[in-house]
Amino acid sequence: MLERSMTNRRTMIGLSVAAAALLPAAGSALATGAHAHVAANAKTSPARKAARTDKTFRTAAVLRDLWVGHIFWVRAVSIAVIDKHDGAGKVAEQQAVENAKAIAATIEPFYGAAAKESFFKLLAGHYTAVKQYLLATVSGDAAAQSTATQSLTSNADEIASFLSKANPYLPKDAVQGLLLAHGGHHIQQIQQLKDGKYEAEAQTWDEMKKHVYQIADATADALAKQFAKKFA
């Protein structure tokens, strides 16, 4: 499984709270929410880490890799669209979709092929909403931004429901909070890239990466609890 190499990630991770959905508003309020998640997790992470097995740590590492791939390729799509580099955008979008497929595939060993397909559809919905928000931001269409944000918010609820039903150690409210903060980073990043606020976007990227690490670690811990024998 995972201990063999990172290439076996599709058979080990059960429930990446993946490419999750976005929240209803952007800006400082979202950043505040993300900081709150960082602070809360920082207080409890030592205890969680102390209880982890080696397999749990390796699972978290693979999930982190998948999540960084998600935010990397979505960022690449955003830059390509803003700069009107169609060729680069096409490749980046293909990679973003492949990343979503890889995340969805991690569910199958634990929950079956049907769950994998359902999860991929949810991830596709997330990406579509992010792309819609990106296009609306580039065109300066506030109404379309609002519509995209509503889609992102609804998708966040759907993903949180899906994950919490699959794993009792991923309560819906907690998962949804993580997804909303993650979505806030997407929105904030798109706005900063569009406005040429590159120093601010660099800070957002750093926060974004730390936050998806939290999502990956929380998911690994939940899987370890649900499938204790596999992680012993």
C-alpha positions as CSV (number, residue, x, y, z in Angstrom):
1,M,0.0,0.0,0.0
2,L,1.2,3.5,0.9
3,E,4.3,2.4,2.5
4,R,5.6,1.1,-0.8
5,S,5.6,4.4,-2.5
6,M,3.6,7.6,-3.3
7,T,2.5,6.0,-6.5
8,N,0.2,3.7,-4.6
9,R,-1.8,6.6,-3.3
10,R,-5.0,5.6,-5.1
11,T,-5.3,2.4,-3.0
12,M,-4.7,3.9,0.4
13,I,-6.5,7.1,0.9
14,G,-10.1,6.7,1.7
15,L,-11.7,10.1,1.9
16,S,-9.9,13.1,0.7
17,V,-12.0,16.1,1.6
18,A,-10.9,17.1,-1.7
19,A,-11.2,19.9,-3.8
20,A,-13.9,21.1,-1.9
21,A,-16.3,23.8,-2.3
22,L,-16.3,27.4,-1.6
23,L,-17.9,29.9,0.6
24,P,-20.4,32.6,0.0
25,A,-18.1,35.6,0.3
26,A,-14.5,36.6,-0.2
27,G,-12.1,39.0,1.3
28,S,-11.0,39.6,4.9
29,A,-13.8,37.6,6.5
30,L,-12.7,34.5,4.6
31,A,-9.1,35.0,5.6
32,T,-10.2,35.4,9.2
33,G,-12.1,32.1,9.0
34,A,-9.1,30.3,7.5
35,H,-6.8,31.7,10.3
36,A,-9.3,30.5,12.9
37,H,-9.1,26.9,11.5
38,V,-5.3,27.2,11.6
39,A,-5.3,28.3,15.2
40,A,-7.8,25.7,16.3
41,N,-5.9,22.8,14.6
42,A,-2.6,24.1,15.9
43,K,-3.9,23.6,19.5
44,T,-4.9,20.0,18.9
45,S,-2.5,18.7,16.4
46,P,0.2,17.5,18.9
47,A,-2.3,15.1,20.6
48,R,-3.5,13.8,17.2
49,K,0.1,13.3,16.0
50,A,1.0,11.4,19.2
51,A,-1.7,8.8,18.5
52,R,-0.9,8.3,14.9
53,T,0.6,5.1,13.5
54,D,3.2,5.1,10.8
55,K,0.5,4.2,8.2
56,T,-1.5,7.1,9.3
57,F,1.4,9.5,8.8
58,R,2.1,8.0,5.4
59,T,-1.6,8.4,4.4
60,A,-1.5,12.0,5.5
61,A,1.6,12.6,3.4
62,V,-0.1,11.2,0.3
63,L,-3.2,13.2,0.9
64,R,-1.1,16.3,1.2
65,D,0.5,15.6,-2.1
66,L,-2.9,15.2,-3.8
67,W,-4.2,18.4,-2.2
68,V,-1.2,20.5,-3.2
69,G,-1.6,19.2,-6.7
70,H,-5.2,20.4,-6.6
71,I,-4.4,24.0,-5.6
72,F,-1.4,24.1,-7.9
73,W,-3.3,23.2,-11.1
74,V,-6.3,25.4,-10.2
75,R,-3.9,28.3,-9.7
76,A,-2.3,27.5,-13.1
77,V,-5.7,27.6,-14.7
78,S,-6.4,30.9,-13.1
79,I,-3.2,32.5,-14.3
80,A,-3.7,31.1,-17.9
81,V,-7.2,32.5,-18.1
82,I,-6.3,35.9,-16.7
83,D,-3.3,36.2,-19.0
84,K,-5.2,34.7,-22.0
85,H,-2.8,31.8,-22.5
86,D,-5.1,29.3,-24.0
87,G,-2.6,26.6,-24.6
88,A,-1.3,26.7,-21.0
89,G,-4.8,26.8,-19.7
90,K,-5.9,23.7,-21.6
91,V,-3.0,21.7,-20.2
92,A,-3.5,23.0,-16.7
93,E,-7.2,22.2,-16.9
94,Q,-6.5,18.6,-18.0
95,Q,-4.1,18.2,-15.1
96,A,-6.7,19.6,-12.7
97,V,-9.2,17.1,-13.9
98,E,-6.7,14.2,-13.6
99,N,-5.9,15.3,-10.1
100,A,-9.7,15.2,-9.3
101,K,-9.9,11.7,-10.7
102,A,-6.9,10.6,-8.6
103,I,-8.6,12.0,-5.5
104,A,-11.9,10.3,-6.3
105,A,-10.1,7.0,-7.0
106,T,-8.8,6.9,-3.4
107,I,-12.3,6.2,-2.2
108,E,-12.9,3.0,-4.1
109,P,-10.8,0.6,-1.9
110,F,-12.9,1.6,1.1
111,Y,-16.3,2.5,-0.2
112,G,-16.5,0.9,-3.7
113,A,-16.7,2.0,-7.3
114,A,-20.1,3.8,-7.0
115,A,-18.8,6.0,-4.3
116,K,-15.7,6.8,-6.4
117,E,-17.9,8.0,-9.2
118,S,-20.2,10.0,-6.9
119,F,-17.2,11.7,-5.4
120,F,-15.7,12.6,-8.7
121,K,-18.9,14.2,-9.8
122,L,-18.8,16.3,-6.7
123,L,-15.2,17.3,-7.3
124,A,-16.1,18.1,-10.9
125,G,-18.9,20.3,-9.6
126,H,-16.4,22.1,-7.4
127,Y,-14.0,22.7,-10.2
128,T,-16.7,23.9,-12.5
129,A,-17.9,26.4,-9.9
130,V,-14.4,27.7,-9.3
131,K,-13.9,28.1,-13.1
132,Q,-17.2,29.9,-13.4
133,Y,-16.1,32.3,-10.6
134,L,-12.8,32.8,-12.4
135,L,-14.4,33.7,-15.7
136,A,-16.9,36.0,-14.0
137,T,-14.0,37.8,-12.2
138,V,-12.1,38.2,-15.4
139,S,-15.1,39.6,-17.2
140,G,-16.1,41.8,-14.3
141,D,-19.6,40.2,-14.1
142,A,-20.7,40.7,-10.5
143,A,-24.0,38.8,-11.1
144,A,-22.1,35.8,-12.5
145,Q,-19.7,35.9,-9.6
146,S,-22.7,35.7,-7.2
147,T,-24.2,32.8,-9.1
148,A,-20.9,31.0,-9.1
149,T,-20.5,31.6,-5.4
150,Q,-24.0,30.1,-4.8
151,S,-23.0,27.0,-6.7
152,L,-19.7,26.7,-4.8
153,T,-21.6,27.0,-1.5
154,S,-24.2,24.4,-2.5
155,N,-21.4,22.1,-3.6
156,A,-19.6,22.5,-0.3
157,D,-22.8,21.3,1.5
158,E,-23.0,18.3,-0.8
159,I,-19.4,17.3,-0.4
160,A,-19.7,17.7,3.4
161,S,-22.8,15.5,3.5
162,F,-21.2,12.9,1.3
163,L,-18.0,12.6,3.4
164,S,-19.8,12.7,6.7
165,K,-22.1,9.9,5.7
166,A,-19.2,7.8,4.5
167,N,-17.1,8.3,7.6
168,P,-18.6,9.0,11.1
169,Y,-15.4,10.6,12.2
170,L,-15.9,13.4,9.7
171,P,-18.8,15.3,11.2
172,K,-20.6,17.4,8.6
173,D,-20.3,20.8,10.3
174,A,-16.5,20.4,10.8
175,V,-16.0,19.2,7.3
176,Q,-18.1,22.0,5.8
177,G,-16.1,24.6,7.9
178,L,-12.8,23.2,6.4
179,L,-14.3,23.3,2.9
180,L,-15.6,26.8,3.2
181,A,-12.2,28.1,4.4
182,H,-10.6,26.3,1.5
183,G,-13.0,27.8,-0.9
184,G,-12.4,31.2,0.5
185,H,-8.7,30.8,-0.4
186,H,-9.7,30.0,-4.0
187,I,-11.8,33.1,-4.3
188,Q,-9.3,35.4,-2.6
189,Q,-6.5,34.0,-4.8
190,I,-8.4,34.6,-8.0
191,Q,-9.2,38.2,-7.0
192,Q,-5.6,38.9,-6.1
193,L,-4.2,37.4,-9.3
194,K,-6.7,39.4,-11.4
195,D,-5.8,42.6,-9.6
196,G,-2.1,42.0,-9.8
197,K,-1.6,41.9,-6.1
198,Y,1.2,39.3,-6.3
199,E,2.7,39.8,-2.8
200,A,-0.7,39.3,-1.2
201,E,-1.3,36.3,-3.4
202,A,2.0,34.8,-2.3
203,Q,0.7,35.0,1.3
204,T,-2.6,33.5,0.3
205,W,-0.8,30.6,-1.4
206,D,1.2,29.9,1.8
207,E,-2.0,29.9,3.9
208,M,-3.8,27.8,1.3
209,K,-1.1,25.2,1.4
210,K,-1.1,25.0,5.2
211,H,-4.8,24.7,5.2
212,V,-5.0,21.8,2.7
213,Y,-2.4,20.1,4.9
214,Q,-4.9,20.4,7.7
215,I,-7.6,18.9,5.5
216,A,-5.3,16.0,4.6
217,D,-4.3,15.3,8.2
218,A,-7.9,15.4,9.4
219,T,-8.9,13.0,6.7
220,A,-6.1,10.6,7.5
221,D,-7.0,10.6,11.2
222,A,-10.7,9.9,10.4
223,L,-9.7,7.0,8.1
224,A,-7.4,5.6,10.8
225,K,-10.3,5.6,13.3
226,Q,-12.8,4.1,10.9
227,F,-10.5,1.5,9.5
228,A,-8.3,0.8,12.6
229,K,-7.2,-2.6,11.5
230,K,-5.8,-1.3,8.2
231,F,-3.8,1.4,10.0
232,A,-2.5,-0.7,12.9
